[in-house]
Amino acid sequence: MRSVWALFIGVAVLALGNGLQSTLLGVRAVDADFGATVTGYVMAGYFVGSLVGSVVTPKLIEQVGHIRVFAAFASVISTSALLHAVFVDPIAWFMFRAVTGLCIAGLYIVSESWVNSAATNETRGKMLSAYMLIIFAAMGVGQLLLNVPDHNGYIQFIIVSALMSVALVPMSLARTPAPEIVNPRPVTIAEIYRLSPLAVIACFFNGLGQSVFFMLGAVYGDAIGMNVAQVSILMALPMLGVIASQFPVGMVSDRFDRRQVMTVISALTAAVAFTAVFSGDLPFLYITGLFALFGALSLPLYSLALAHANDYLESDQMLGAAGKLVLLFGVGAIAGPIIAGDLMDRFGEHAFFVFLGTVYGLIGVFAVYRMTRRAAVPLDEQGDFVLVSNQTTSIAATAIAIETSEGWDEEKPSN
């Protein structure tokens, strides 16, 4: 841990700014009368850029190195944050969000590859867990920066810009040798689906759900009459809630059939969402409690899907499959805000939670179906659960695959 403390500080500052910006844009989109549909398209731009960034960043790193890539992306994203305040236009914001997504993906690829390179077989799990907890905690705290007074409309964007710039400083001073990007054996999505259909469906649907929850949550909060301070708390608690829930979820998932765990958690998540459909007139405390519970339950599902995939993949397939599953999440994350935003404009703000309840309910239904098609993996052959952020790139997912497969030579179950 001592070897990567500077990196962890940089990642924390980066996540603070990223957490603030996502919710800030939702609030400002409402103020600008974009409407939920247009806001959905704007927010989807982030994930379009993220997918592009996950492809181009490893190539850039090979050409100029980690530090230069990190510095360039941090500078670009710092500038992009300020331009949101200058050009308040949906098309411009979509382009800025795409640039932001590309740069954030690149910054996380650099930091995640650094963590993986600094880890040993004995420390990788602990370092990955610490890394993920830092991201969740910082993004949660970042929401509270919405409460900084902003009388002219620029100050909060300046804060985002400053945080992105400051994140570069610890990385520049890090003494850890620059890591290498590993190019794993290619694995197709069809191959992954043949071995683990539930993982493929769950990753895609988690992309649909998590992107809507965090990109349009502020729009929902404003629609039911919340002020900015209330929205900041509303969006902070889910991120902080998952820090508490990951330990019991991980413990249970390592002791029972993961499909059963995914079924129960998906059903509970859907139940919370459908309950929240009728929460608009409830006191603020109850609504925030439902938001926190939804986040605590739903966020570990993505990690469970990745762990479930690794339970059925050969060790030499895990690394290639990790990137493809993150790609599936990203495709779902692009579609989610567009679909949900349109539904909210057509049917009202309650469509927000109807959409989420349907998405997570379908994950649970498919998990039940898969339990009727194949026997469970023996518990002693299951890999370990590692919490994964919804900001995770293929590098962290690959590191998790390495953590799962290290020292494990038993034959994997066939389909």
Phi, psi and omega in degrees: 000325181297332183285344184235017183299320180296320178298316181297323177295316179299318179295321179298315179295319178299314181292327175302310181294320180293320178296318178296315187296319183300311181286324178302317181292325175298317179295315182289330177295323176295315179299328181272003178059041177292326187088156185295322181297309180296319178299322177300316177296318179300313181292328178296335179303327179302316184282334172298311178297323180298319178295318178296317180298324180292338180271315188276333186298313179303325179291320178295320180298320179297329184274319187237349178098163186294313185297315181295320178297315180299315181296316181295313182293321179297321179292317181296315183291329176296319178291317181300321180300320180289326183293336176302323182282338182274316183247092181270083184213136184302318181293316178297317179296322176301315180295318178295321179294323178295317177297318178299314179299318178299313183290319179298317178301317179296319179295319178290325177299316178299310184292321182290322177293328177292316178298314182297321180291324181285341184279152170254175178302327183278334187252352188302314182300315181294318182291321177295318179297316179297318180300313182293319179296322178298317180296312181298314182296315182293320179294325176294314179294327180302328179299327184290343178290351173299339183278356176294127181304135182220084187283334182254359177087359183253334192300314183293327174292325176295322178298316178301312180300316181295318180297318179297323179289317181295330180301336180290331188297306180300321180298320180295332182266358183296139180264350182295132179302145180296134183277172175254149175274125181269131177259102185282170176295132182296143175224132181276159177296325178299320178295318180296317180297322179297323181273326184213077181301322183296321180298318180296310181296317183294321179295316180296314182290329174295324174298317176303312187284311185293323179296320179294315183300316186268336180270332181246002180300321179293324177296319178296315181300318178294322183296331179264012171095017180279149173272176185298319180299318179293320178298321180298318178291319180304319184271344180279320188297321178301320179296320180283329180296325182291336177297323178282326186279339186296328182291309177295323178296315178298318180297315180293319184293334178275354183244350181226167174304123184300330179295323176295318180296317180295323178297311182296313183293321178297318180296318179294319178298314179298320180296319178296318181297313181291329174295321181291341177304327184258018187265357186303327182264002180280160177301155183306320182301319181290320181294316179295325176298318178294320177298314181297318180293320179299313179296317181298326181275316189282323186297322178290348182297324178297318177296320178297322180295316178296318179295320179296320178299315181296335179294338184248353183265149170291155184300327180278355176264340189298319185293316178291323181293328182302314180295322180292323180291323174295322177298317178298317176302316181296321178296316176297323181292331176290315184288325187305301182298328179294313181292310184293323178299318178296318180296322180293323177290326183281318191241359179102172186297337181293342176297337177304306182279334174297317178299312182296317179298321179293316181300310183285332173296321179293326175299315179297318180298317180292325177297319176298316179301316182295330178293338177274350185257342185203147179289159181285155172290133176305141185302325181285355177252359177282143174282179181274148175280133174230126181297136181236133177282153174288357174264001186297141175259178182296337180293313178293320179297323176294319178298322177294321177297320177297316179300321182289323189267348182301127175071016184245104185252000179295153179288134180285155177295144176273170181279000000 
